[in-house]
Amino acid sequence: MKHILFLFFITLYFSSKVDAQFKSNQNKFSLQDTLRGSLGIGRQNWDVLKYDITVEPDINKKTISGYNAITFMDSGVHQIQIDLQEPMMIDSVLLLSTSIPFVRDQNMYWVTINSSDDELKNYLQKKTIKIYFHGKPKIARNPPWDGGWIWEKDENKNPFVSVACQGLGASVWYPCKDIQSDEPNDGSSLSIIVPDSLVAISNGRLLKASKYDSSKTLYSWLVTATINNYNIVPYIGKYTHLQDTFQGLKGKLDLDYWVLSDHAQLAIKQFEDVKKMLTAFEYWFGPYPFYEDGYKLVEAPHLGMEHQSAIAYGNKFRNGYLGKDLSGSGWGLKWDFIIVHESGHEWFANSITTADIADMWVHEGFTCYSETLFTEYYFGKEAADSYLQGLRKNIINDEPIIGPYGVNKEGSGDMYYKAANMLHTIRQIINDDKKFRALLIGMNEKFYHSIVTTSEIESYINHFTQIDFSKIFNQYLRTTKIPTLEYYTHKRHLFYRWSNCVEGFNMKIKLQSSKKWLSPTTNWKQVKYKNYNPFKIDSNFYVITKILENPL
């Protein structure tokens, strides 16, 4: 009865939240979406401190089994929400070696921690529950975009196995508190049991590789830094190990490369880009955020992912994006896209993490722009501008970059190229590259290993620059409109204004030829025309220009 009443009140609670948030589209999202994407009752008053996961895959059957020991701070909860997506199943939950009740609710479980009011009074206690689970996890159809477990074979027909689950969520394979706003403060461990013929890799540093039984080995890996749930993954295959070091801003950084045994020579040459990347990004962003856990590239059976301190690499040891330049400028073929882009996420996604995936532009926009900054560091500003502008052809403007909050829903894929162009536009307005670099370094200092929102990032940039970019953020992040500068000439005067924009849009803009600045608003302005022939806006601004016939 307690459980029925609890579900009744939580349904009422979340239904009211959904109604309030989505007045114009009440049927678009379900209660399950809200449970998955928000800090509801079952996620309040307990803070995850650590995950200690052990998993044993059955490669032939494509099933897994294991347990997750979740250590958390109990601030006074009756029941907690543990996420585990169907068809995966929880077998039992232990607290102090005693089984405790749990009930399934589609893709999550209600687990009773304190069953009485007397027990509830023992709050602010560190507790550990051990959750045993098993099942056949969702198979990735097109990883990393359509994610899940990846059961592949390498060129020699050996097992090549991993997981990609960003967006889909770590609960696709292990029980956890599957929301970005609560990372395990004290890190995580992952122990993987595999046949002796294979090697298992994960995030952080290898604690031990020990015999599990007569034919299997257990590999245990430890991450000491806080980490996103979806970043915790196994890699299983016929790996060989390459080692190097990088002398960075915080001293010696260990570099570890795990690649399939036949690919060692290819990796030695291709992975030269790693030190170049670290040099450039430490210049632009400050120190690599995870010196304590090291830096790893791990060859993966998919293109790539930003798995913290164990980046998935599947770019086939080629420059560009599988040998292609996403910008069409030629500059994208000068470096390995996956090494540069996925490593950029160590700063933006893994160190600075958004509370809600609706704000994923903070991860993807800054990281996409890191490609431009890498290009600039080694090839100059003209090359970087050309690369960045070339990416614009990939912008769709199908929906706003920021998605709906509280329902585990990302916004538009324009969070990559459009958000990067927005940042480049903001850089032009700041008009001081030293200050722009200081902004990026300061952001990584202020939000080091932190959970953030778009509002916090906007406020930081506005405060640091002493420029109000609110209208620009609203324009590029919350609408699909490209601001349009309309103009016409009359009697040796240039008339101009912004259209196709948010109310009060007043972004200043630079002319290409004269380097003179204009300060348009949504009302017509005028200046003498003689200095503006031919009239052309600096192409580093992501805007449209439109000449009108003289309306006078």
N, C-alpha and C positions, 0 to 999 in steps of 0.2 A: 504493500500500500504506500509506504514511504516513497518507493521508486516511482509509482504511478503519479503520485502528487508532485513529485519533483519534476517529472517529464511534463506534466500539465503546466506548471508555472514557468518552466523554461521555454515551452512552446509559446505561451502567452507573451513572455518577455521578448523573445526573438521576433515573433510576428509583429509586435508593435515597432520594433526597431526597423524591420524590413519595410513596413508601411511608411514610416517616417522618412527613410532614406530614399525609397524608390516610389514616390507618389505617382509618377507618370508611367511607371512600368512595373506594377506590383507583381506580375506573374513571371517576370524574367528570371528571378532567382528563387531557389527553394530554401527551406529551413536548413537543409544539409549544407547548402552553400554558405549560409550565415554561420553555422556551427564551425565549418572548416576555415572561414576567412576572418573571424572576429574574435575578440577577447570576451567571450561569453562567460556565463556563470561557471562552467566547468573548467575554465582556464584561469580563473581569478584566484588569488590568495595562495598560489603555490608557484615557486620560481625554480626552474630547472638549474641545477648546479653541474651535473655531469651525466653523460650517457656512457655506459660500458656495455658494448654490444658484442655478442659472440654469434657467429652464423656459420652454418655448414651447408653449402649448396650440393645438391645432387645433380650433377651436370647432365647426366643421361635423362633423368626424369624432368629436369627443369623446375625443380622444387627447392625450397630452402627451409631450414628449421634453425631455431636458436633461441636466444633470450636477450633482453635489454634490461640491465639494471639501471634504473633511473633514480639518481640522487637529487633531492629537491628540498627546498625550505618550505615547510608547511606553516602558512600564516593563518590557518583556521579554515579547513574545508571539510565538508561531508563527502562529496563525490567529486572526482576529477574526470575530465574528458581526456581519454587516450585515443589517438587517431591510428587506425590501421585499416587500409582500404580493402574492400572485398576483391578477390576471394581469400585473401590472407586471413588467418584466424588466430586468436589468442587461446592458448590452452589452459593457462593458469596464471594467477597473480599472487605473489608472496610478499608479505610484509613481516619482517622479523621471523622468517621461516614458516609463517602461518598463512594459509590460504585466505584470501579476502574476496568478497563478492564482486562480480562484474556482470554487466548486461550489455549486449550488443545493440547498437542503433545504426544500422547500415554501415557507413564507413568510419564509425567511431564506437568507442565503448565508454560506459559510465562505470568507474571503478570506485568502490566505497573505501575511503581512507579512514574516516572517523564516523562510526555508526551511531554514536550517542552524543548528546550535548556535553556530557562530562569529558569525553575524549576530545571534543572540539576545543575545549579550553586549553589543551596542551599545544597551543600554537607557537610559532617561531621555533620549531624543532626541525632539525635536519633528519630526513627520513630517506630510506631507499626501498623501492619496490622492484621486485624482479619479475619481469613479464616474459613468460615462455610463449613462443609463437611458431607457426608453421604454415605452409601453403605453397601454392603455385602463383608467384607474383605476376602481375601484368607484364607481358613481353613487349619490349619496345619495337614499334613498327618502323619508325623513321627517327632514330635517335640523333641528336639530343632533343629534337622538337617534339616528337611523339615518343615520350620516354617510357621507361620501365627497365626490366632486366634485359641484358643483351647476351644472348647465348650464340656465339659465333665460333668459327674455326679460322685458324690462321692459314697461311699459304701451305703449310706442311700438314694440315688437317688436325692440328692440335687444338684443344679447347682454348677459346679466347673470350673471356667473360667479364662483364662489368655492369654498371648501373648508370643511367642518366635520368634524373627525376626532378629537375628544376621546374617549378610551376605545378607539375603533377603532384609533387610532394614526396618527402622521405617516407611517409606513411604508406606508400605503395609497396614497401617491403619490410619495414620494421616499425614497431609500436613506439610512438613518441608524442610529444606536444608539438604538432606540426604547424607552427606559425613562426614567421621570421622574427617577430618581436620578442621571443623568449629563446635566446641561444643559451646553451649550457655554459655557465660562467667559468667553470673550471675545466673546460675542454671535453674531450671524449677519447674513448679507446675503441678499437675494432679488432677483434680476433677472428680470423678466418681459417677454417679447417678445409684443407684441399688434399688431393692425392699427392704422394711424394714426387711424382714426375712434374708437378706444376709449382709455380711460385705465386704467392698472394701479396699484393701491395695495397697500402691504404695511406691515409693522410698522416702527416707528422713523421715521427721517428720510429724505427723498428725497435721494439723492446726485446723480442726474442723470436726465434724460430725453433720449435721443439717438436719432438716426436709426439704424435697424438695417439696413434696405435701402430700396428705393424705395417700399415700401408699409407698412413696419412701424416701430414705435418700441420701444426698450428702456428700461424704467423700472427703476432700481436703487435699492433701499432698504436702509438699514443700521440694525441694532440693536446698541447697544454693551453693553447689560446682558445678563446671563445670561437664558436664555429656555427655556420648555418646548417640546419638539419640536412638539406639536400646536397651539401658538399661532402658528407660522410659516405664514402663509397668504397667497395672492393674492386680490385683489378686482379684477374686470374689468368695466367698464361705461362708460356715458356719464355720467361724473362731472363735477360742478363743485365748486370748492374754496371753503370759508368759513374765515376765520381769526379768532382771538380770543386773549386772554391771561388768565391768572389769577394774582393776587398771593397766593402761598401761603406756607407755612412755610419753604420753601427759596428764596424769591424768585419770579421770573417763570416761570410754566409756560406753554409754548406749547400752545394748543388749536387743533386742526385738525379740520374737519368736511368729509367727502367724501360728497356725496349726489347722487342722480340729478338731472340738470339741471332738471327740472320741479319739484323738491321744495325748492328753495332757500328760499323764503319760509316754507314749513311748518317747515323745520329751524331757521331763525332764531328762531322763537317757541318751538318745543318744546325746543330744546337749552339754553334758559335754566336747565333743571334741572341742567346740568353743573356750573355754578359753585356752585349750592346743594349738590349732592352733594359736591363737593370740600371746601367749607367744613365740612360736617358730618363727613365722614370724616377729614379732617385733625384735627378736634377729638377724635374718638374713637380714631383709630388712629395718629396721627402723620403725617408728611409723605407725600405721594404718592410711591410708591417708584421712579418712573422719570422724574424731571425731565430727565435727560440725553437721553431718547428722545422726550419730549413725550407729550401725551395726544391720542388721535384717536378720533372716532366715524366709522365707515364704514358707509354704508347697504349692507345685504346682502340677498341673495335668500332669507334664512331669518330666523327670529325673532331670534336673537342668540347671541353667544358671547364669552368673555372674552379674545379674542386680544390679547395684551399690547401696549399702546401703539397698538392699532388695533382697538378693540372693534367687533364686528359688531353693527349695529343694524338690526332689522327689525320694530320695534313700530308701524310705520305712523303715527308722529307722534301717538300717542294716549297718554293717561294710563292707568295700570293695566297689566294684562297683556293686550295687544290689546283694551283697553277694558273688561276685567273686573277685579274685585278678588278676588284669590285668598283673602283672609281673610274676605270677606263682611261686614267691619266698616264699610265705607265709606271707611276711611282709605287703602286701597290705590288709590283713584281720585284721590288728591291729587297724585300724582307718577307719573313715567314708570318703570315697573318695569324695563325693560331698561337704561336709563341707570343706575339706582341699583344693581340687582343685579349686572349684568356689570361695572360699575366697581368694586364691592366686591371683586371677584376680583383686582383689581390688587394688593391687600394680601394676600388669602387665596386662593392658587392660583398667582399669578404671582411674587410676592415670596417668600411662604412656600409652599413646594411639598412635597408628600408624596413620599417615595421610592417608595411602592407605591400603586397606585390603590385597594387595599383600604382605605386610610386616607383616602379622599376626603371623609369627613365634615369634615375640617379645612378643606378648600376650601369645601364647600357649607354646612356648619352655621354657620360664622362669617359667611359671606357672606349666607346667609338671615337671620341675626340682624342683619346690617347694615341690612336694610330696617326693622327695628324701631327701631334706633338713629337712622336718618334721620328716621323718623316722630317719635320723641321729641324730636329736636333742634328740629324746626319746629312740632310740634303738641302737645308735652307728654307726660308719662308716662302719663296715663290713655289717651290715644289710642294710644300705643305698646303698652301692655298689651292693649288691645282688639284691635289688629292681630295681635299675636303669638298671643294665645289663639284668635283666629279661624282661624289657620293649622292648628290641631290637627285640624280635620275632615279634613285631607288626609293625616294619618298612617295608615299601613296596618298596621304591626307584622307584616309578612309574614316577615321574616328579620332577623338582626342587621345593624346599621348598618355594622360593620366586616366586610369580606369576607375570603375566604381569601387568604393571602399567597402571593406567588411565582408566580401563574398569570394575572396581568393580569385580575383579576375584581373588580369593585366589589361593595360590599355593597348593602343595601336603599336604595331611593329615599328612605327615611325619613332619610337623611343630611341632607336639607334641613330639613324642618319639625320632626321629632323632635329632631334635634341642636340646632336653634335653641332649642327649648323646654327642652332640657337645660341649655344655656348660661344661659337666663333663670332657671331654677331655681337654678343655681349662684350667679348674681348675687344672688338673694334670700338665700341662705345667707351670702354674704359680708357682705351688709347694710350696704354702704358704697359708694355710687356713685362717689365720688372714687377709692377704691381699685380698683374694677372698671375704671374708665377707665384708671387707671395700669397695670393688668394688661395691657390691650389694647395700650396704647402701648409698654409694655416688651416685650411679645411681638414686636411688629413691629421693635423695635430689636435684640433678641437674635437673631431669626431672619431678619433682613433679607437678602433674596436667598439664602435657604438651603434646603437639603433637610432635611425633618424626618420623624419618625415619630409615631404616636399616643403612644407612651411618653414621648417628649421633651416633647410638649405637656402631657400629664398631669403630668409631673414639674415642669415650669415652673409650672403653675397651683398645684400643691400647695405648692411651695417659696415662691412669691410670696405666697400667702394665709396660709401656715402652717396650712392646713386640709387634712386628708387626704380627698380626694374620690375615692379609689380605688374604693370600693364603688359610688358614684354613676356613675362612668364605666363600671364593669362592668355595672351594671344597664341603663343606657340605650344603651350602644354595643354590648354583647356579648350581650344577650338581647332577646327581643321582649316581655317582661313589663312591664306598667305597674305600678309599686309601688302596693299597695293598703293604705290605712290602715283597718284594722278597728277598730270600737269598739262599746261598749255602756255602758249606765249601770246602776248598782246602788247603792241607799242613798246617793244624793247624791254618788256618785263616778263619774268617767269612767274606763273601762278601755280601753286602746288598745294596738295593736301593728302592725308591718308584716307583710304577707303578700305572696305572689306576687312574691318578690324573691330576690336572691342571698343566699347565706349571709353572715350578719354585717351585713346592711344596717341602717344606723343613722342615716339622714338626719334631721336636725332639721327642723321645719316650723312655720310660723306660722299662728295662727288669724286668721280674717278679722275677727271682731267685736272681740275684746279686744286684738289685736296681741300676744297672749302666745305664747311659743314652747313647743312640746312636743319632747321628744327620744325618739321611739319607737325600739324595737329589735324584734327578732323575738319577744321575750318580752313577756308582758302587763305593762303598767305602769298605775298609777292616780294620779289627782289628784282633789281635791274638784271637784264638778261645777258649783257655783253660778255660776261665772264663764263657763261655756261653753254658754250657752243663748241663741240657737240655736247648735248646733255646726256650724261651717263652716270649711274650710281656705282659706287665702289662695289665690285662683284663679291666682296667678302661678306656683304649683308645678304641674308636670305629674305629677299623681298621681290616683288614684281613692280615694274614701272609700266605706266599706261598713258600714252599721249591722247589728249582729247582735242576735238575741234573746239575752237574758240566759242564758248557758250554766250559771249557778250554780243 
